[in-house]
Amino acid sequence: MLKVPVIIRHPRPDESLTPLWPSLEKYGWNLDGIWVAEHEGAIVGGVIVWDAGHDIVRVDNLHVIEDYRTRGVAYVLLDAVVKTLHDKGRRVILSTTQDIRMAYWAQKKGAAVGVAAHLIWWEIA
Ligand SMILES: CC(C)(COP(=O)(O)OP(=O)(O)OC[C@H]1O[C@@H](n2cnc3c(N)ncnc32)[C@H](O)[C@@H]1OP(=O)(O)O)[C@@H](O)C(=O)NCCC(=O)NCCS
């Protein structure tokens, strides 16, 4: 299904993630927990994996740059993440989305889909 050949990898420290997640740019990140899709040297998509060593892993903030959407980039990104988590013995992926199409897509792929509660965003003073 992939129509854009992308390389899936972790970002390098010198690469900006702001085009993917402008609201998160002020924070420091563990790049081992971030996966990006690269096309011809540019980052065109990314996802954040919150793996604390439990059976359940949060996978969130999936984002593909607008010009690259509907060409299979998100699918390839998620596929790489799922394979990696499977190899590590993780058992459940927990995720949220505000996009109903994403929820339907996940359901089609076998995910259980429920209504999310409120998101609590709490800066530690
Ligand atoms: C949702 C998003 C990541 C999909 O990326 P994409 O690269 O266009 O998706 P793909 O081309 O890999 O398509 C994968 C599947 O997702 C479906 N899909 C889910 N949500 C979609 C959306 N918002 N727009 C288009 N396709 C979507 C596609 O139909 C496709 O299904 P198929 O495999 O049955 O054909 C992208 O639209 C995006 O970045 N949206 C804004 C951020 C967002 O809503 N993130 C989601 C949750 S955190």
The ligand as an SDF file (V2000), in Angstrom:
LIG
                    3D

 48 50  0  0  0  0  0  0  0  0999 V2000
   -4.0800   10.4110   10.8320 C   0  0  0  0  0  0  0  0  0  0  0  0
   -2.8160   10.5130    9.9730 C   0  0  0  0  0  0  0  0  0  0  0  0
   -1.5900   10.2740   10.8340 C   0  0  0  0  0  0  0  0  0  0  0  0
   -2.8930    9.4770    8.8410 C   0  0  0  0  0  0  0  0  0  0  0  0
   -1.6700    9.5320    8.1410 O   0  0  0  0  0  0  0  0  0  0  0  0
   -1.5380    8.9980    6.6520 P   0  0  0  0  0  0  0  0  0  0  0  0
   -0.0970    8.8270    6.3520 O   0  0  0  0  0  0  0  0  0  0  0  0
   -2.3140    9.8740    5.7670 O   0  0  0  0  0  0  0  0  0  0  0  0
   -2.2520    7.5750    6.7420 O   0  0  0  0  0  0  0  0  0  0  0  0
   -2.0110    6.3640    5.7500 P   0  0  0  0  0  0  0  0  0  0  0  0
   -1.9200    6.8880    4.3480 O   0  0  0  0  0  0  0  0  0  0  0  0
   -0.9050    5.5010    6.2370 O   0  0  0  0  0  0  0  0  0  0  0  0
   -3.3340    5.6140    5.8920 O   0  0  0  0  0  0  0  0  0  0  0  0
   -3.4700    4.6100    6.8670 C   0  0  0  0  0  0  0  0  0  0  0  0
   -4.9020    4.3310    7.0330 C   0  0  0  0  0  0  0  0  0  0  0  0
   -5.4160    5.3250    7.8930 O   0  0  0  0  0  0  0  0  0  0  0  0
   -6.6940    5.7540    7.4240 C   0  0  0  0  0  0  0  0  0  0  0  0
   -6.8670    7.0480    8.0630 N   0  0  0  0  0  0  0  0  0  0  0  0
   -7.0610    7.1740    9.3810 C   0  0  0  0  0  0  0  0  0  0  0  0
   -7.1980    8.4430    9.7050 N   0  0  0  0  0  0  0  0  0  0  0  0
   -7.0700    9.1630    8.5940 C   0  0  0  0  0  0  0  0  0  0  0  0
   -7.1120   10.5420    8.3170 C   0  0  0  0  0  0  0  0  0  0  0  0
   -7.2980   11.4310    9.2590 N   0  0  0  0  0  0  0  0  0  0  0  0
   -6.9140   10.9450    7.0610 N   0  0  0  0  0  0  0  0  0  0  0  0
   -6.6920   10.0480    6.0960 C   0  0  0  0  0  0  0  0  0  0  0  0
   -6.6420    8.7220    6.2990 N   0  0  0  0  0  0  0  0  0  0  0  0
   -6.8330    8.2720    7.5480 C   0  0  0  0  0  0  0  0  0  0  0  0
   -6.5420    5.6380    5.9320 C   0  0  0  0  0  0  0  0  0  0  0  0
   -7.7950    5.5240    5.3440 O   0  0  0  0  0  0  0  0  0  0  0  0
   -5.7560    4.3320    5.7820 C   0  0  0  0  0  0  0  0  0  0  0  0
   -6.6040    3.2290    5.8310 O   0  0  0  0  0  0  0  0  0  0  0  0
   -6.3810    1.9340    4.8840 P   0  0  0  0  0  0  0  0  0  0  0  0
   -5.0640    1.3190    5.3320 O   0  0  0  0  0  0  0  0  0  0  0  0
   -7.5480    1.0840    5.1960 O   0  0  0  0  0  0  0  0  0  0  0  0
   -6.3400    2.4680    3.4950 O   0  0  0  0  0  0  0  0  0  0  0  0
   -2.7100   11.9220    9.3070 C   0  0  0  0  0  0  0  0  0  0  0  0
   -3.9050   12.1950    8.6220 O   0  0  0  0  0  0  0  0  0  0  0  0
   -2.4520   13.0420   10.3050 C   0  0  0  0  0  0  0  0  0  0  0  0
   -1.2940   13.3370   10.6350 O   0  0  0  0  0  0  0  0  0  0  0  0
   -3.5220   13.7020   10.8300 N   0  0  0  0  0  0  0  0  0  0  0  0
   -3.3850   14.7650   11.7960 C   0  0  0  0  0  0  0  0  0  0  0  0
   -2.9810   14.2620   13.1710 C   0  0  0  0  0  0  0  0  0  0  0  0
   -3.8860   13.1790   13.7320 C   0  0  0  0  0  0  0  0  0  0  0  0
   -5.1060   13.2780   13.6680 O   0  0  0  0  0  0  0  0  0  0  0  0
   -3.2860   12.1260   14.3130 N   0  0  0  0  0  0  0  0  0  0  0  0
   -3.9940   10.9660   14.7870 C   0  0  0  0  0  0  0  0  0  0  0  0
   -3.9740   10.6430   16.1670 C   0  0  0  0  0  0  0  0  0  0  0  0
   -2.8010   11.0720   17.3140 S   0  0  0  0  0  0  0  0  0  0  0  0
  1  2  1  0
  2  3  1  0
  2  4  1  0
  2 36  1  0
  4  5  1  0
  5  6  1  0
  6  7  2  0
  6  8  1  0
  6  9  1  0
  9 10  1  0
 10 11  2  0
 10 12  1  0
 10 13  1  0
 13 14  1  0
 14 15  1  0
 15 16  1  0
 15 30  1  0
 16 17  1  0
 17 18  1  0
 17 28  1  0
 18 19  1  0
 18 27  1  0
 19 20  2  0
 20 21  1  0
 21 22  1  0
 21 27  2  0
 22 23  1  0
 22 24  2  0
 24 25  1  0
 25 26  2  0
 26 27  1  0
 28 29  1  0
 28 30  1  0
 30 31  1  0
 31 32  1  0
 32 33  2  0
 32 34  1  0
 32 35  1  0
 36 37  1  0
 36 38  1  0
 38 39  2  0
 38 40  1  0
 40 41  1  0
 41 42  1  0
 42 43  1  0
 43 44  2  0
 43 45  1  0
 45 46  1  0
 46 47  1  0
 47 48  1  0
M  END
$$$$
